[in-house]
């Protein structure tokens, strides 16, 4: 039996709508030496049945069942059964390019890496279209080398990618050595795992290929139910902070961590689906959260995005409802401005397309004229050769030579006279 190169761990919970498509993407990977570990987290739909049907078609698939304990526990249980040199944690409702594993595996092997990160995009499930995104690999923050670690980019080690598990291929030995595990919480279980992995890795590499699409506007997604677990994201960051700050090197990456955490807090606020949950998290941050993380001591220079610093200051002075209204107005104005900019760009693009088309037509005309001129030149050269041949034939004729001699005598007499 060939050695398993990559173990694909897939937590599964009530995703029968997407599971066929996902398993088709995974089993169709061009890298064949893989195992697919599906961990069912107590699904109540047909997810397990679909997996079992696929198991009959592909022996690389296995199914682990557990009571509903959420994706973090499912990933940990899948990791325990993984035999691959590398492991990746893919979600059961996302979309994957068929060469994703081959590209990431080849890069990880070439660079002898602990982690390989790839570029990704979003897929709007409602509108059925792909959406470009720079959130998953920020190329402008990458160092000028293919393999790096926190010492190369201490200010951005946590900011050049985000905390999602599925765009990162991990060396299994690296995970085991550092005893990394996902948190057993409903949401944001990947915060600690990803942050600690990026912090501890000695060799991180990346590929700029867009290999994965994250499905959004999916009614079954946990992010659409954030208000059920209002403090999960905050607690996950606090858990990560309590562990990472024990390391002497933490001060080197402190501001990168704080900026990433602050961004995470704002994201958690934005995805709340009820005002009650929004207010709870808002007050948690203002009354203790910002202080707990030392964010209240940061200056504007310490926070990478100006708006994040200004919003934090406003939150101290503004009630949740008023802040929410202000943010809504700001977003609306920004959207309107963006719409105007998009309209202007569309008009400019339309003019550019017309100009390009006109240039193409001119080029075609010039090429056609050039071709005609070349044909005319060739024709004239042919006629010239033909005439030259006729002249040569005439010069070689007896009549021409005789006539030439007869003309010689009168010319000579004229010259003497």
VMD Tcl script that draws the C-alpha trace (Angstrom):
set ca {
  {0.00 0.00 0.00}
  {1.31 3.46 -0.94}
  {2.13 5.85 1.91}
  {-0.62 8.38 2.59}
  {0.58 11.84 1.68}
  {-2.36 13.88 3.00}
  {-5.14 13.13 5.47}
  {-8.25 15.19 4.75}
  {-10.33 15.62 7.92}
  {-13.92 16.70 7.25}
  {-16.28 17.54 10.14}
  {-19.84 16.83 9.04}
  {-23.07 18.14 10.51}
  {-26.37 18.24 8.60}
  {-24.86 19.10 5.22}
  {-26.59 16.56 2.98}
  {-27.40 19.40 0.56}
  {-23.71 19.93 -0.25}
  {-22.00 16.68 0.73}
  {-22.15 14.96 -2.67}
  {-20.48 17.94 -4.31}
  {-17.81 18.19 -1.58}
  {-16.94 14.48 -1.67}
  {-16.79 14.65 -5.45}
  {-14.26 17.49 -5.17}
  {-12.17 15.62 -2.60}
  {-12.17 12.18 -4.22}
  {-11.44 13.84 -7.56}
  {-8.20 15.40 -6.31}
  {-5.26 14.89 -8.66}
  {-3.18 13.85 -5.64}
  {-4.40 10.28 -5.24}
  {-2.43 9.15 -2.14}
  {-4.89 10.60 0.37}
  {-7.31 9.43 3.01}
  {-10.64 11.15 3.67}
  {-11.76 11.06 7.29}
  {-15.37 12.20 7.64}
  {-16.35 12.84 11.27}
  {-20.10 13.03 11.71}
  {-21.04 15.31 14.58}
  {-24.45 13.79 15.34}
  {-26.18 14.71 12.08}
  {-29.95 14.25 11.94}
  {-30.24 14.38 8.13}
  {-28.94 12.05 5.41}
  {-25.28 13.04 5.75}
  {-24.13 9.64 7.10}
  {-26.05 7.77 4.42}
  {-24.39 9.83 1.70}
  {-20.93 9.17 3.20}
  {-21.63 5.42 3.37}
  {-22.67 5.43 -0.29}
  {-19.40 7.13 -1.19}
  {-17.44 4.64 0.94}
  {-18.69 1.87 -1.34}
  {-17.26 3.71 -4.34}
  {-13.97 4.88 -2.79}
  {-12.05 2.89 -0.19}
  {-10.09 5.99 0.86}
  {-13.15 7.34 2.71}
  {-13.85 6.43 6.32}
  {-16.59 7.52 8.69}
  {-16.27 8.33 12.38}
  {-19.41 9.05 14.39}
  {-19.67 11.16 17.53}
  {-22.38 12.82 19.56}
  {-22.97 16.46 18.75}
  {-19.87 18.15 20.21}
  {-19.20 20.62 17.38}
  {-16.53 20.94 14.71}
  {-13.55 21.43 17.01}
  {-14.00 18.06 18.70}
  {-14.75 16.45 15.32}
  {-11.47 17.78 13.92}
  {-9.55 16.53 16.96}
  {-11.09 13.06 16.64}
  {-10.31 12.98 12.93}
  {-6.73 14.05 13.63}
  {-6.30 11.07 16.00}
  {-7.09 8.71 13.10}
  {-4.92 10.50 10.53}
  {-2.04 8.55 8.98}
  {-0.88 11.05 6.37}
  {2.40 12.94 6.43}
  {0.31 16.10 6.15}
  {-3.20 16.89 7.34}
  {-5.74 19.44 6.18}
  {-9.11 20.28 7.72}
  {-11.74 20.89 5.06}
  {-15.36 21.85 5.66}
  {-18.16 19.71 4.25}
  {-19.93 22.54 2.41}
  {-17.05 24.27 0.64}
  {-15.68 23.93 -2.89}
  {-12.17 22.76 -3.80}
  {-10.13 22.91 -6.99}
  {-9.18 19.42 -8.14}
  {-5.44 20.15 -7.95}
  {-5.59 21.84 -4.52}
  {-3.91 19.08 -2.53}
  {-1.31 18.38 -5.22}
  {-0.24 22.02 -5.40}
  {-0.06 22.50 -1.61}
  {1.63 19.16 -1.01}
  {4.28 19.84 -3.66}
  {5.01 23.26 -2.18}
  {5.21 21.93 1.38}
  {7.57 19.15 0.29}
  {9.74 21.49 -1.72}
  {10.10 23.95 1.16}
  {10.16 21.32 3.94}
  {7.39 23.31 5.66}
  {5.32 22.99 8.81}
  {2.46 24.95 7.23}
  {1.49 25.72 3.63}
  {-1.13 28.45 3.10}
  {-3.12 28.89 -0.11}
  {-5.21 31.70 -1.54}
  {-9.00 31.32 -1.48}
  {-12.21 33.10 -2.43}
  {-15.88 33.07 -1.45}
  {-18.87 31.48 -3.13}
  {-22.21 33.21 -2.67}
  {-24.63 30.33 -2.27}
  {-27.69 32.52 -2.80}
  {-26.44 34.29 -5.93}
  {-24.46 31.27 -7.16}
  {-21.35 33.24 -8.00}
  {-17.72 33.45 -6.87}
  {-16.44 36.48 -4.96}
  {-12.72 37.40 -4.90}
  {-11.27 37.98 -1.43}
  {-7.89 39.03 -0.06}
  {-8.71 37.92 3.50}
  {-7.18 34.47 3.22}
  {-3.70 35.43 2.02}
  {-2.62 39.08 2.14}
  {0.17 39.14 -0.39}
  {1.24 42.68 0.53}
  {2.13 41.49 4.06}
  {4.21 38.51 2.95}
  {7.99 38.76 3.38}
  {10.26 38.73 0.38}
  {11.01 35.04 0.72}
  {9.10 31.85 -0.02}
  {9.52 30.35 3.47}
  {9.33 32.35 6.68}
  {8.33 32.40 10.34}
  {7.42 34.91 13.05}
  {10.95 36.29 13.19}
  {10.71 37.37 9.54}
  {7.34 39.14 9.89}
  {6.78 39.76 13.63}
  {4.38 42.66 13.01}
  {2.12 40.70 10.65}
  {2.50 36.99 11.37}
  {-1.18 36.72 12.44}
  {-2.48 39.29 9.95}
  {-1.25 37.87 6.64}
  {-3.94 35.19 6.79}
  {-7.00 34.56 8.95}
  {-8.00 31.84 11.39}
  {-9.85 29.51 9.06}
  {-8.41 25.97 9.13}
  {-9.21 24.95 5.56}
  {-6.64 26.98 3.58}
  {-3.70 25.56 5.54}
  {-1.90 22.25 5.03}
  {-0.12 21.12 8.21}
  {2.77 18.74 8.75}
  {1.20 16.18 11.09}
  {4.43 15.73 13.03}
  {4.43 19.48 13.73}
  {0.87 19.33 15.15}
  {1.68 16.29 17.30}
  {4.97 17.71 18.56}
  {3.28 20.92 19.73}
  {0.15 19.14 21.04}
  {-2.13 21.44 19.07}
  {-5.87 20.88 19.40}
  {-9.05 22.67 18.45}
  {-11.18 24.07 21.24}
  {-14.34 22.20 22.20}
  {-16.62 25.20 21.64}
  {-19.48 25.77 19.20}
  {-17.92 28.65 17.30}
  {-14.41 30.03 16.76}
  {-12.87 26.70 17.75}
  {-10.07 27.33 15.25}
  {-8.72 30.57 16.78}
  {-6.33 28.99 19.27}
  {-5.18 26.24 16.87}
  {-4.34 28.62 14.03}
  {-2.76 31.34 16.15}
  {-0.52 28.89 18.00}
  {0.41 27.08 14.79}
  {1.50 30.32 13.09}
  {3.41 31.32 16.24}
  {5.22 27.99 16.73}
  {5.96 27.08 13.11}
  {9.59 27.25 12.07}
  {8.84 27.06 8.35}
  {5.72 28.55 6.75}
  {5.24 28.67 2.99}
  {2.43 29.62 0.63}
  {0.98 29.33 -2.85}
  {-0.85 32.19 -4.53}
  {-3.19 29.85 -6.40}
  {-6.88 30.27 -5.54}
  {-7.64 26.67 -4.57}
  {-10.67 26.86 -2.27}
  {-14.04 28.63 -2.22}
  {-15.74 29.31 1.12}
  {-19.50 29.08 0.86}
  {-21.33 32.15 2.22}
  {-25.05 32.98 2.47}
  {-25.59 29.41 3.58}
  {-28.53 29.08 5.97}
  {-26.95 26.10 7.72}
  {-23.68 27.87 8.49}
  {-22.80 28.47 12.14}
  {-21.77 32.04 11.33}
  {-25.44 32.73 10.65}
  {-26.25 31.67 14.21}
  {-23.65 33.74 16.04}
  {-26.17 35.14 18.49}
  {-26.66 31.66 19.95}
  {-23.05 31.74 21.13}
  {-22.44 35.43 21.67}
  {-19.20 35.17 23.66}
  {-17.58 32.25 21.80}
  {-15.30 34.39 19.66}
  {-14.21 36.52 22.61}
  {-13.54 33.46 24.77}
  {-11.51 31.85 21.99}
  {-9.24 34.90 21.75}
  {-8.88 35.03 25.52}
  {-7.92 31.34 25.57}
  {-5.31 31.96 22.86}
  {-3.95 34.99 24.74}
  {-3.60 33.12 28.02}
  {-1.51 30.44 26.30}
  {0.59 32.46 23.87}
  {1.66 35.16 26.32}
  {3.50 32.52 28.38}
  {6.15 32.34 25.65}
  {9.13 34.73 25.90}
  {8.79 35.56 22.19}
  {5.24 36.84 22.59}
  {6.33 40.47 22.97}
  {7.87 40.22 19.52}
  {4.44 39.56 17.96}
  {2.23 41.31 20.52}
  {0.88 44.03 18.25}
  {0.20 41.56 15.46}
  {-1.82 39.50 17.93}
  {-3.71 42.51 19.33}
  {-4.65 43.77 15.88}
  {-5.84 40.32 14.85}
  {-7.87 39.98 18.05}
  {-9.44 43.43 17.63}
  {-10.40 42.55 14.07}
  {-11.93 39.34 15.41}
  {-13.99 41.28 17.97}
  {-15.41 43.58 15.30}
  {-16.23 40.59 13.10}
  {-18.03 38.94 16.03}
  {-20.06 42.11 16.55}
  {-20.96 42.37 12.87}
  {-22.32 38.83 12.59}
  {-24.67 39.06 15.57}
  {-28.24 38.50 14.43}
  {-30.10 40.14 17.33}
  {-29.59 43.49 19.02}
  {-29.70 41.81 22.43}
  {-26.64 39.70 21.62}
  {-24.94 42.66 19.92}
  {-25.41 44.76 23.06}
  {-24.08 42.01 25.33}
  {-20.88 41.63 23.35}
  {-20.51 45.39 22.92}
  {-20.69 46.00 26.68}
  {-18.38 43.06 27.36}
  {-15.71 44.64 25.18}
  {-16.11 48.15 26.56}
  {-16.40 47.21 30.23}
  {-13.63 44.60 30.40}
  {-12.59 43.13 27.06}
  {-10.44 45.92 25.63}
  {-8.72 46.32 29.01}
  {-8.23 42.56 29.43}
  {-6.24 42.49 26.20}
  {-4.39 45.76 26.81}
  {-6.04 47.37 23.82}
  {-7.05 50.39 25.88}
  {-3.35 51.21 26.28}
  {-2.64 51.11 22.56}
  {-1.98 54.32 20.65}
  {-3.26 55.02 17.16}
  {0.18 54.03 15.82}
  {-0.19 50.56 17.38}
  {-3.44 49.79 15.55}
  {-2.92 49.03 11.87}
  {-6.33 50.17 10.60}
  {-7.27 53.74 11.54}
  {-10.99 52.94 11.59}
  {-10.49 50.17 14.16}
  {-8.76 52.53 16.57}
  {-11.38 55.25 16.08}
  {-14.24 52.79 16.53}
  {-12.73 51.54 19.78}
  {-12.59 55.10 21.11}
  {-16.18 55.76 20.00}
  {-17.40 52.63 21.75}
  {-16.23 54.04 25.09}
  {-18.30 57.18 24.50}
  {-21.36 55.79 22.70}
  {-24.27 53.58 23.62}
  {-24.59 50.35 21.59}
  {-27.75 51.45 19.75}
  {-26.27 54.81 18.75}
  {-23.00 53.21 17.66}
  {-24.88 50.65 15.58}
  {-26.89 53.41 13.87}
  {-23.71 55.39 13.16}
  {-22.01 52.34 11.69}
  {-25.08 51.58 9.58}
  {-25.09 55.13 8.21}
  {-21.35 54.95 7.53}
  {-21.76 51.64 5.72}
  {-24.65 53.00 3.68}
  {-22.66 56.09 2.68}
  {-19.63 53.96 1.87}
  {-21.82 51.63 -0.19}
  {-23.29 54.59 -2.07}
  {-19.81 56.02 -2.68}
  {-18.61 52.61 -3.80}
  {-21.59 52.32 -6.13}
  {-20.74 55.71 -7.64}
  {-17.10 54.68 -8.01}
  {-18.14 51.39 -9.57}
  {-20.41 53.24 -12.02}
  {-17.58 55.60 -13.00}
  {-15.22 52.66 -13.42}
  {-17.79 50.78 -15.51}
  {-18.18 53.84 -17.77}
  {-14.40 54.22 -18.07}
  {-14.07 50.52 -18.80}
  {-16.77 50.80 -21.47}
  {-14.86 53.65 -23.15}
  {-11.62 51.69 -22.88}
  {-13.28 48.63 -24.40}
  {-14.55 50.77 -27.30}
  {-11.07 52.24 -27.80}
  {-9.50 48.81 -27.67}
  {-12.05 47.51 -30.18}
  {-11.37 50.48 -32.47}
  {-7.63 49.83 -32.22}
  {-8.23 46.17 -33.03}
  {-10.25 47.18 -36.09}
  {-7.51 49.63 -37.13}
  {-4.94 46.89 -36.64}
  {-7.00 44.53 -38.79}
  {-7.26 47.21 -41.50}
  {-3.52 47.90 -41.34}
  {-2.77 44.19 -41.47}
  {-5.12 43.83 -44.44}
  {-3.51 46.80 -46.23}
  {-0.06 45.45 -45.42}
  {-1.02 42.07 -46.83}
  {-2.35 43.72 -50.02}
  {0.86 45.76 -50.39}
  {2.96 42.64 -49.89}
  {0.92 40.82 -52.51}
  {1.26 43.80 -54.90}
  {5.01 43.96 -54.23}
  {5.32 40.24 -54.87}
  {3.34 40.60 -58.10}
  {5.52 43.51 -59.29}
  {8.69 41.60 -58.40}
  {7.36 38.69 -60.43}
  {6.66 40.98 -63.39}
  {10.12 42.56 -63.01}
  {11.78 39.15 -63.10}
  {9.71 38.22 -66.14}
  {10.70 41.44 -67.96}
  {14.33 40.98 -66.98}
  {14.26 37.48 -68.40}
  {12.76 38.77 -71.65}
  {15.48 41.45 -71.85}
  {18.18 38.85 -71.20}
  {16.72 36.64 -73.92}
  {16.67 39.55 -76.37}
  {20.30 40.43 -75.60}
  {21.31 36.84 -76.25}
  {19.49 36.75 -79.63}
  {21.43 36.89 -83.01}
  {19.29 39.78 -84.26}
  {20.19 41.92 -81.20}
  {23.91 41.17 -81.53}
  {23.84 41.91 -85.29}
  {21.93 45.14 -84.83}
  {24.38 46.20 -82.13}
  {27.29 45.72 -84.58}
  {25.54 47.66 -87.36}
  {24.97 50.59 -85.01}
  {28.60 50.61 -83.92}
  {29.98 51.96 -87.28}
  {27.70 55.05 -87.65}
  {28.39 56.04 -83.99}
  {32.11 55.83 -84.61}
  {31.90 58.00 -87.81}
  {29.90 60.64 -85.94}
  {32.50 60.82 -83.19}
  {35.34 61.34 -85.73}
  {33.45 64.06 -87.54}
}
mol new
graphics top color blue
foreach p $ca { graphics top sphere $p radius 0.5 }
foreach p [lrange $ca 0 end-1] q [lrange $ca 1 end] { graphics top cylinder $p $q radius 0.2 }
display resetview
